[in-house]
Amino acid sequence: MAGGVRQVEFENLAIPHAAALLRFAQRLCGDRSTAEDLVQDTLLRGWRSFGQLQADSNPRAWLFRILLNAWRSEGRRRSARPVEAPLDRAAHAVQTDLSESVVVSAALSRLSEDQRAVLLLAVVEGFTCKEIASMLDIPIGTVMSRLGRARAAMKESVGRKVGTK
Amino acid sequence: MNCSQFEDAVGPYLASRLEADTLAEFTAHSASCPACAAVLEQSEELRLAVLADPVDPAHVISAVRTAIDPPSSARWWLGVAASITFAVAGAAYWTQTRPSPDLRLLAAAARDHRIEVREQQPRHWQLDTVGVGPLLAAYGVESSDLERLRPAGFHLDKAKQCGLSGERVLHMVFTDGQRSVSVYIRSYGARQGVTATEEFENSGVSEFHRGRLSGVVVGDNRGVCADVVRRLSAI
């Protein structure tokens, strides 16, 4: 019964964030299969370290931090394939007036992995720069500069402002 | 709020994570700074574009559940034995390999208590007699019931209707000023008795079905929960 209770408690805490983790992982890794492996690894790592989670911790931030650590520690960068929506597709999208989501996806794919991660964590997942700095174990100034460069790059790719001024 | 602070708050704003006072500052700044208003607009476009991509984590969740709790050989044999003995073998095996629905209810109640009572996230509580009275009446809770449920030194602080595991329940909060107890009253409940106190979210949680009342008790700790459980058991 004790194991069952612990599992239910973990599922209630972690499963609601599974879709967000997968969405983030897909943008980070560039393909669905690698993203699913990464999220599965993240949730299993979370399960193994669940007992160390403090009661006042933010479980969402905790899971994203685990995901980022898993991504770095297992060297998935080396095996990552290009993100969907290649560059020529972006150019084609602009010329043929395809949906904005395709244009934005292509622009995101052109960012460096570090910039893309910070931009997605801030704008899509709703974390503050301080929270992101804690997740990535980097200074908050580094987060802000990466965010600024990401926004500038998005502006250049999309041809107008996207989350910048 | 300056432009740098605004920029940092854009993500939390879009995710509806800003506190009320910060939200007011954010809105005021957006209205007075066209450049920051543009940041907000374009960030929202980016967010919507990313969220437009459908994701389905069902496969991942299933794989994780299997890895965490694989069906053991003992459970498998239990299922086989049940299939020979009972026509309800499938159901018996199912209950051996999946968490009990009652545990899910307790876990959901503990989570709700943490978010709405301990973390005090803003909700539409009924705080006075005029608002609370009709709510209690709708769930058949009488003043004598409140006396039975209320731990010594506690008083009824607030109440509201809410959803719990897909069911509409009455959520009452008793407090002594420092500790709190949530009591969730359900509209029905056939079995009689009080379950053992489980622990979720660092809270003590019990399910009860006594007389006309059926529901879940969540205490800030096991002791507070046990106090209510003792009172219910004495009914």
Boltz contact constraints between the chains, C-beta under 6 A:
constraints:
  - contact:
      token1: [A, 4]
      token2: [B, 99]
      max_distance: 6.0
  - contact:
      token1: [A, 5]
      token2: [B, 198]
      max_distance: 6.0
  - contact:
      token1: [A, 7]
      token2: [B, 68]
      max_distance: 6.0
  - contact:
      token1: [A, 7]
      token2: [B, 69]
      max_distance: 6.0
  - contact:
      token1: [A, 8]
      token2: [B, 99]
      max_distance: 6.0
  - contact:
      token1: [A, 8]
      token2: [B, 103]
      max_distance: 6.0
  - contact:
      token1: [A, 8]
      token2: [B, 107]
      max_distance: 6.0
  - contact:
      token1: [A, 9]
      token2: [B, 107]
      max_distance: 6.0
  - contact:
      token1: [A, 9]
      token2: [B, 200]
      max_distance: 6.0
  - contact:
      token1: [A, 12]
      token2: [B, 107]
      max_distance: 6.0
  - contact:
      token1: [A, 12]
      token2: [B, 111]
      max_distance: 6.0
  - contact:
      token1: [A, 15]
      token2: [B, 61]
      max_distance: 6.0
  - contact:
      token1: [A, 18]
      token2: [B, 57]
      max_distance: 6.0
  - contact:
      token1: [A, 18]
      token2: [B, 61]
      max_distance: 6.0
  - contact:
      token1: [A, 19]
      token2: [B, 55]
      max_distance: 6.0
  - contact:
      token1: [A, 19]
      token2: [B, 57]
      max_distance: 6.0
  - contact:
      token1: [A, 22]
      token2: [B, 55]
      max_distance: 6.0
  - contact:
      token1: [A, 22]
      token2: [B, 57]
      max_distance: 6.0
  - contact:
      token1: [A, 23]
      token2: [B, 55]
      max_distance: 6.0
  - contact:
      token1: [A, 36]
      token2: [B, 60]
      max_distance: 6.0
  - contact:
      token1: [A, 39]
      token2: [B, 60]
      max_distance: 6.0
  - contact:
      token1: [A, 40]
      token2: [B, 60]
      max_distance: 6.0
  - contact:
      token1: [A, 40]
      token2: [B, 63]
      max_distance: 6.0
  - contact:
      token1: [A, 40]
      token2: [B, 64]
      max_distance: 6.0
  - contact:
      token1: [A, 43]
      token2: [B, 64]
      max_distance: 6.0
  - contact:
      token1: [A, 44]
      token2: [B, 67]
      max_distance: 6.0
  - contact:
      token1: [A, 47]
      token2: [B, 68]
      max_distance: 6.0
  - contact:
      token1: [A, 55]
      token2: [B, 202]
      max_distance: 6.0
  - contact:
      token1: [A, 100]
      token2: [B, 49]
      max_distance: 6.0
  - contact:
      token1: [A, 101]
      token2: [B, 49]
      max_distance: 6.0
  - contact:
      token1: [A, 101]
      token2: [B, 52]
      max_distance: 6.0
  - contact:
      token1: [A, 104]
      token2: [B, 46]
      max_distance: 6.0
  - contact:
      token1: [A, 104]
      token2: [B, 49]
      max_distance: 6.0
  - contact:
      token1: [A, 122]
      token2: [B, 11]
      max_distance: 6.0
  - contact:
      token1: [A, 123]
      token2: [B, 11]
      max_distance: 6.0
  - contact:
      token1: [A, 123]
      token2: [B, 43]
      max_distance: 6.0
  - contact:
      token1: [A, 123]
      token2: [B, 46]
      max_distance: 6.0
  - contact:
      token1: [A, 123]
      token2: [B, 47]
      max_distance: 6.0
  - contact:
      token1: [A, 124]
      token2: [B, 47]
      max_distance: 6.0
  - contact:
      token1: [A, 124]
      token2: [B, 50]
      max_distance: 6.0
  - contact:
      token1: [A, 126]
      token2: [B, 11]
      max_distance: 6.0
  - contact:
      token1: [A, 126]
      token2: [B, 12]
      max_distance: 6.0
  - contact:
      token1: [A, 126]
      token2: [B, 15]
      max_distance: 6.0
  - contact:
      token1: [A, 126]
      token2: [B, 17]
      max_distance: 6.0
  - contact:
      token1: [A, 128]
      token2: [B, 8]
      max_distance: 6.0
  - contact:
      token1: [A, 128]
      token2: [B, 12]
      max_distance: 6.0
  - contact:
      token1: [A, 129]
      token2: [B, 8]
      max_distance: 6.0
  - contact:
      token1: [A, 161]
      token2: [B, 38]
      max_distance: 6.0
  - contact:
      token1: [A, 161]
      token2: [B, 42]
      max_distance: 6.0
  - contact:
      token1: [A, 162]
      token2: [B, 42]
      max_distance: 6.0
  - contact:
      token1: [A, 162]
      token2: [B, 46]
      max_distance: 6.0
  - contact:
      token1: [A, 163]
      token2: [B, 42]
      max_distance: 6.0
  - contact:
      token1: [A, 163]
      token2: [B, 43]
      max_distance: 6.0
  - contact:
      token1: [A, 163]
      token2: [B, 46]
      max_distance: 6.0
  - contact:
      token1: [A, 165]
      token2: [B, 35]
      max_distance: 6.0
  - contact:
      token1: [A, 165]
      token2: [B, 38]
      max_distance: 6.0
  - contact:
      token1: [A, 165]
      token2: [B, 39]
      max_distance: 6.0
